[in-house]
């Protein structure tokens, strides 16, 4: 126990030093953590806690997803709901299809393995992209599009992964009717559990005036919805996102007051911002260490380069054709915004949580793990480092983009 506590305190101390240094060097904080984690792993200077699927799935993801959904305003989201849902749902399905087909035909992967990898790699990670946007002061419609699409396609990818894994473990013998039932159960169950927790938190918070109790109730909503949904093999990601959206978008009226006290409302966002900051600090440092320690020499560089090229092409297919559908509507997405949606489609915690949870009997499991870590490392370091200059070149940094009006109805 004391060793674990020492490791946690050591990780937090390193993360805070990286945060202060990154601010001085104008380096994205999350990328600095990945680089430092890699250096620590290479040097062997400090033993970090292992990066496990349990740590990622049950401790890291709930606060990150809840904080992101808590701050997503429905009144803003509904103006762009059509393109956001198209990108998050249809785009994720399209990306998965492109990756799976390419892996089967170009790299001779088994269908089951291709589907599993395609599902887990098709979601962009709101953790990395939101942290980068906050660091660089990106506001306005672009931030809404990227944050909401990446948050919702996490839920879509988690559902597709569950279906692909069930297909793989069944040896490809699942019928279409069974797959449809699994889809309805996973989505419906996750959404219902999340909604139940969201409204339960609101009702329970009305019975107290203690702001600490109110914050504790929201923590129960975030983690409880995730754990209960996973217990019933539904989508924990969708459950937590649904709970966060309901709690974050509840607004008092003349007939009914706020379910939070004034102090509780004041602390709510700060508390979850802090929780997400701690989760970010831990996960990106451990990602860097795990990426550096992975035995990439087991496969040719052509394997990694090929899979990376496929995932980037699939992301382009999930963005550009769908954006073209709205080119003559009030939801038009500019060329600059489309490029940011493509190149800013970073991978991170969710992909790693899913890949580390793969049972050993999944075909090509070890290869899937290695190529996933390679794609995540490239995404965070290369795409993440180049995003600030890209945003600056396209004019999305600072006041210029903040004042950009939303397309008129």
C-alpha angles and dihedrals in degrees: 000000000000090000091052091049091050091051092050093048090047092051092049092048091051091046093053092049089050090049092054093044093046090053091054093046093043088236119147106261096226093051090049089055092051092050094047091046089053092049091050091051093048094046095043087220095138134016110231126200112271119262105237134172090243092055092048099039103041105026108026106034101050097060092041094050094041094050092048094048092042091062096042107105117216093211089060096039096052091059088063099026095119097057093036094054091043092053095041099046109020091033093053092048091048092049091048092050093050094048094046095048093045093050092050097045102032103031101026096236120164112261094242093052092045092052093048094050093042091054097049096043097046096076121086115222118244089195096068099033096046092048090051092049091050091050091052100040097243112171139158131050096334092060091047092051095048097041097045095042093048092046095049095042088055086064091045093049093048089054093047090048091054090052093046092048092050088051092049095047091048090055092246092297099120116121124230091249092053092049090050091051091049090051093051092045096048095045098037094043094048093047094047094048091048092048091047092053092044095055092039090057091050093050094044093048090057088067095062139053095196111109092204090055089049092053091047090054091054089051089053088050093051099045098026095055091049095048096044093048091049090047089060091041092249125129110291090183092056091045094055093043091051093048091049093049092051095046094042095048100044108118127188121241134194090267096048128028129219117293089221129065117241090257092046092052089049093052098040100082094037092051094051092041087057092046091051090047091055092046091049091048092053100041100047093047091051091044089057092050094047093046091052093048097048116114098238091163089079089083137037119264086241089068093054094042092048095050091045092051090049093051093049091049091048091052089052090052090051093053114032103046092045092047088052089061089066097041094109097038136080087263093065112155113212122233090250092052091048091052091050091049089053103041092032091057093113123181123218145122100010095051091049093046091053097044093048089053093059113121116239092245093067107109114255091006095153092048091048090052093050097047090046092055090047092052092046092049092050091046096052099038106033101029093035094051093047096046098080094055090043091053091047092049091050092047097245098126125093131347097340093069096033090063095047107124123232115250108272121246 
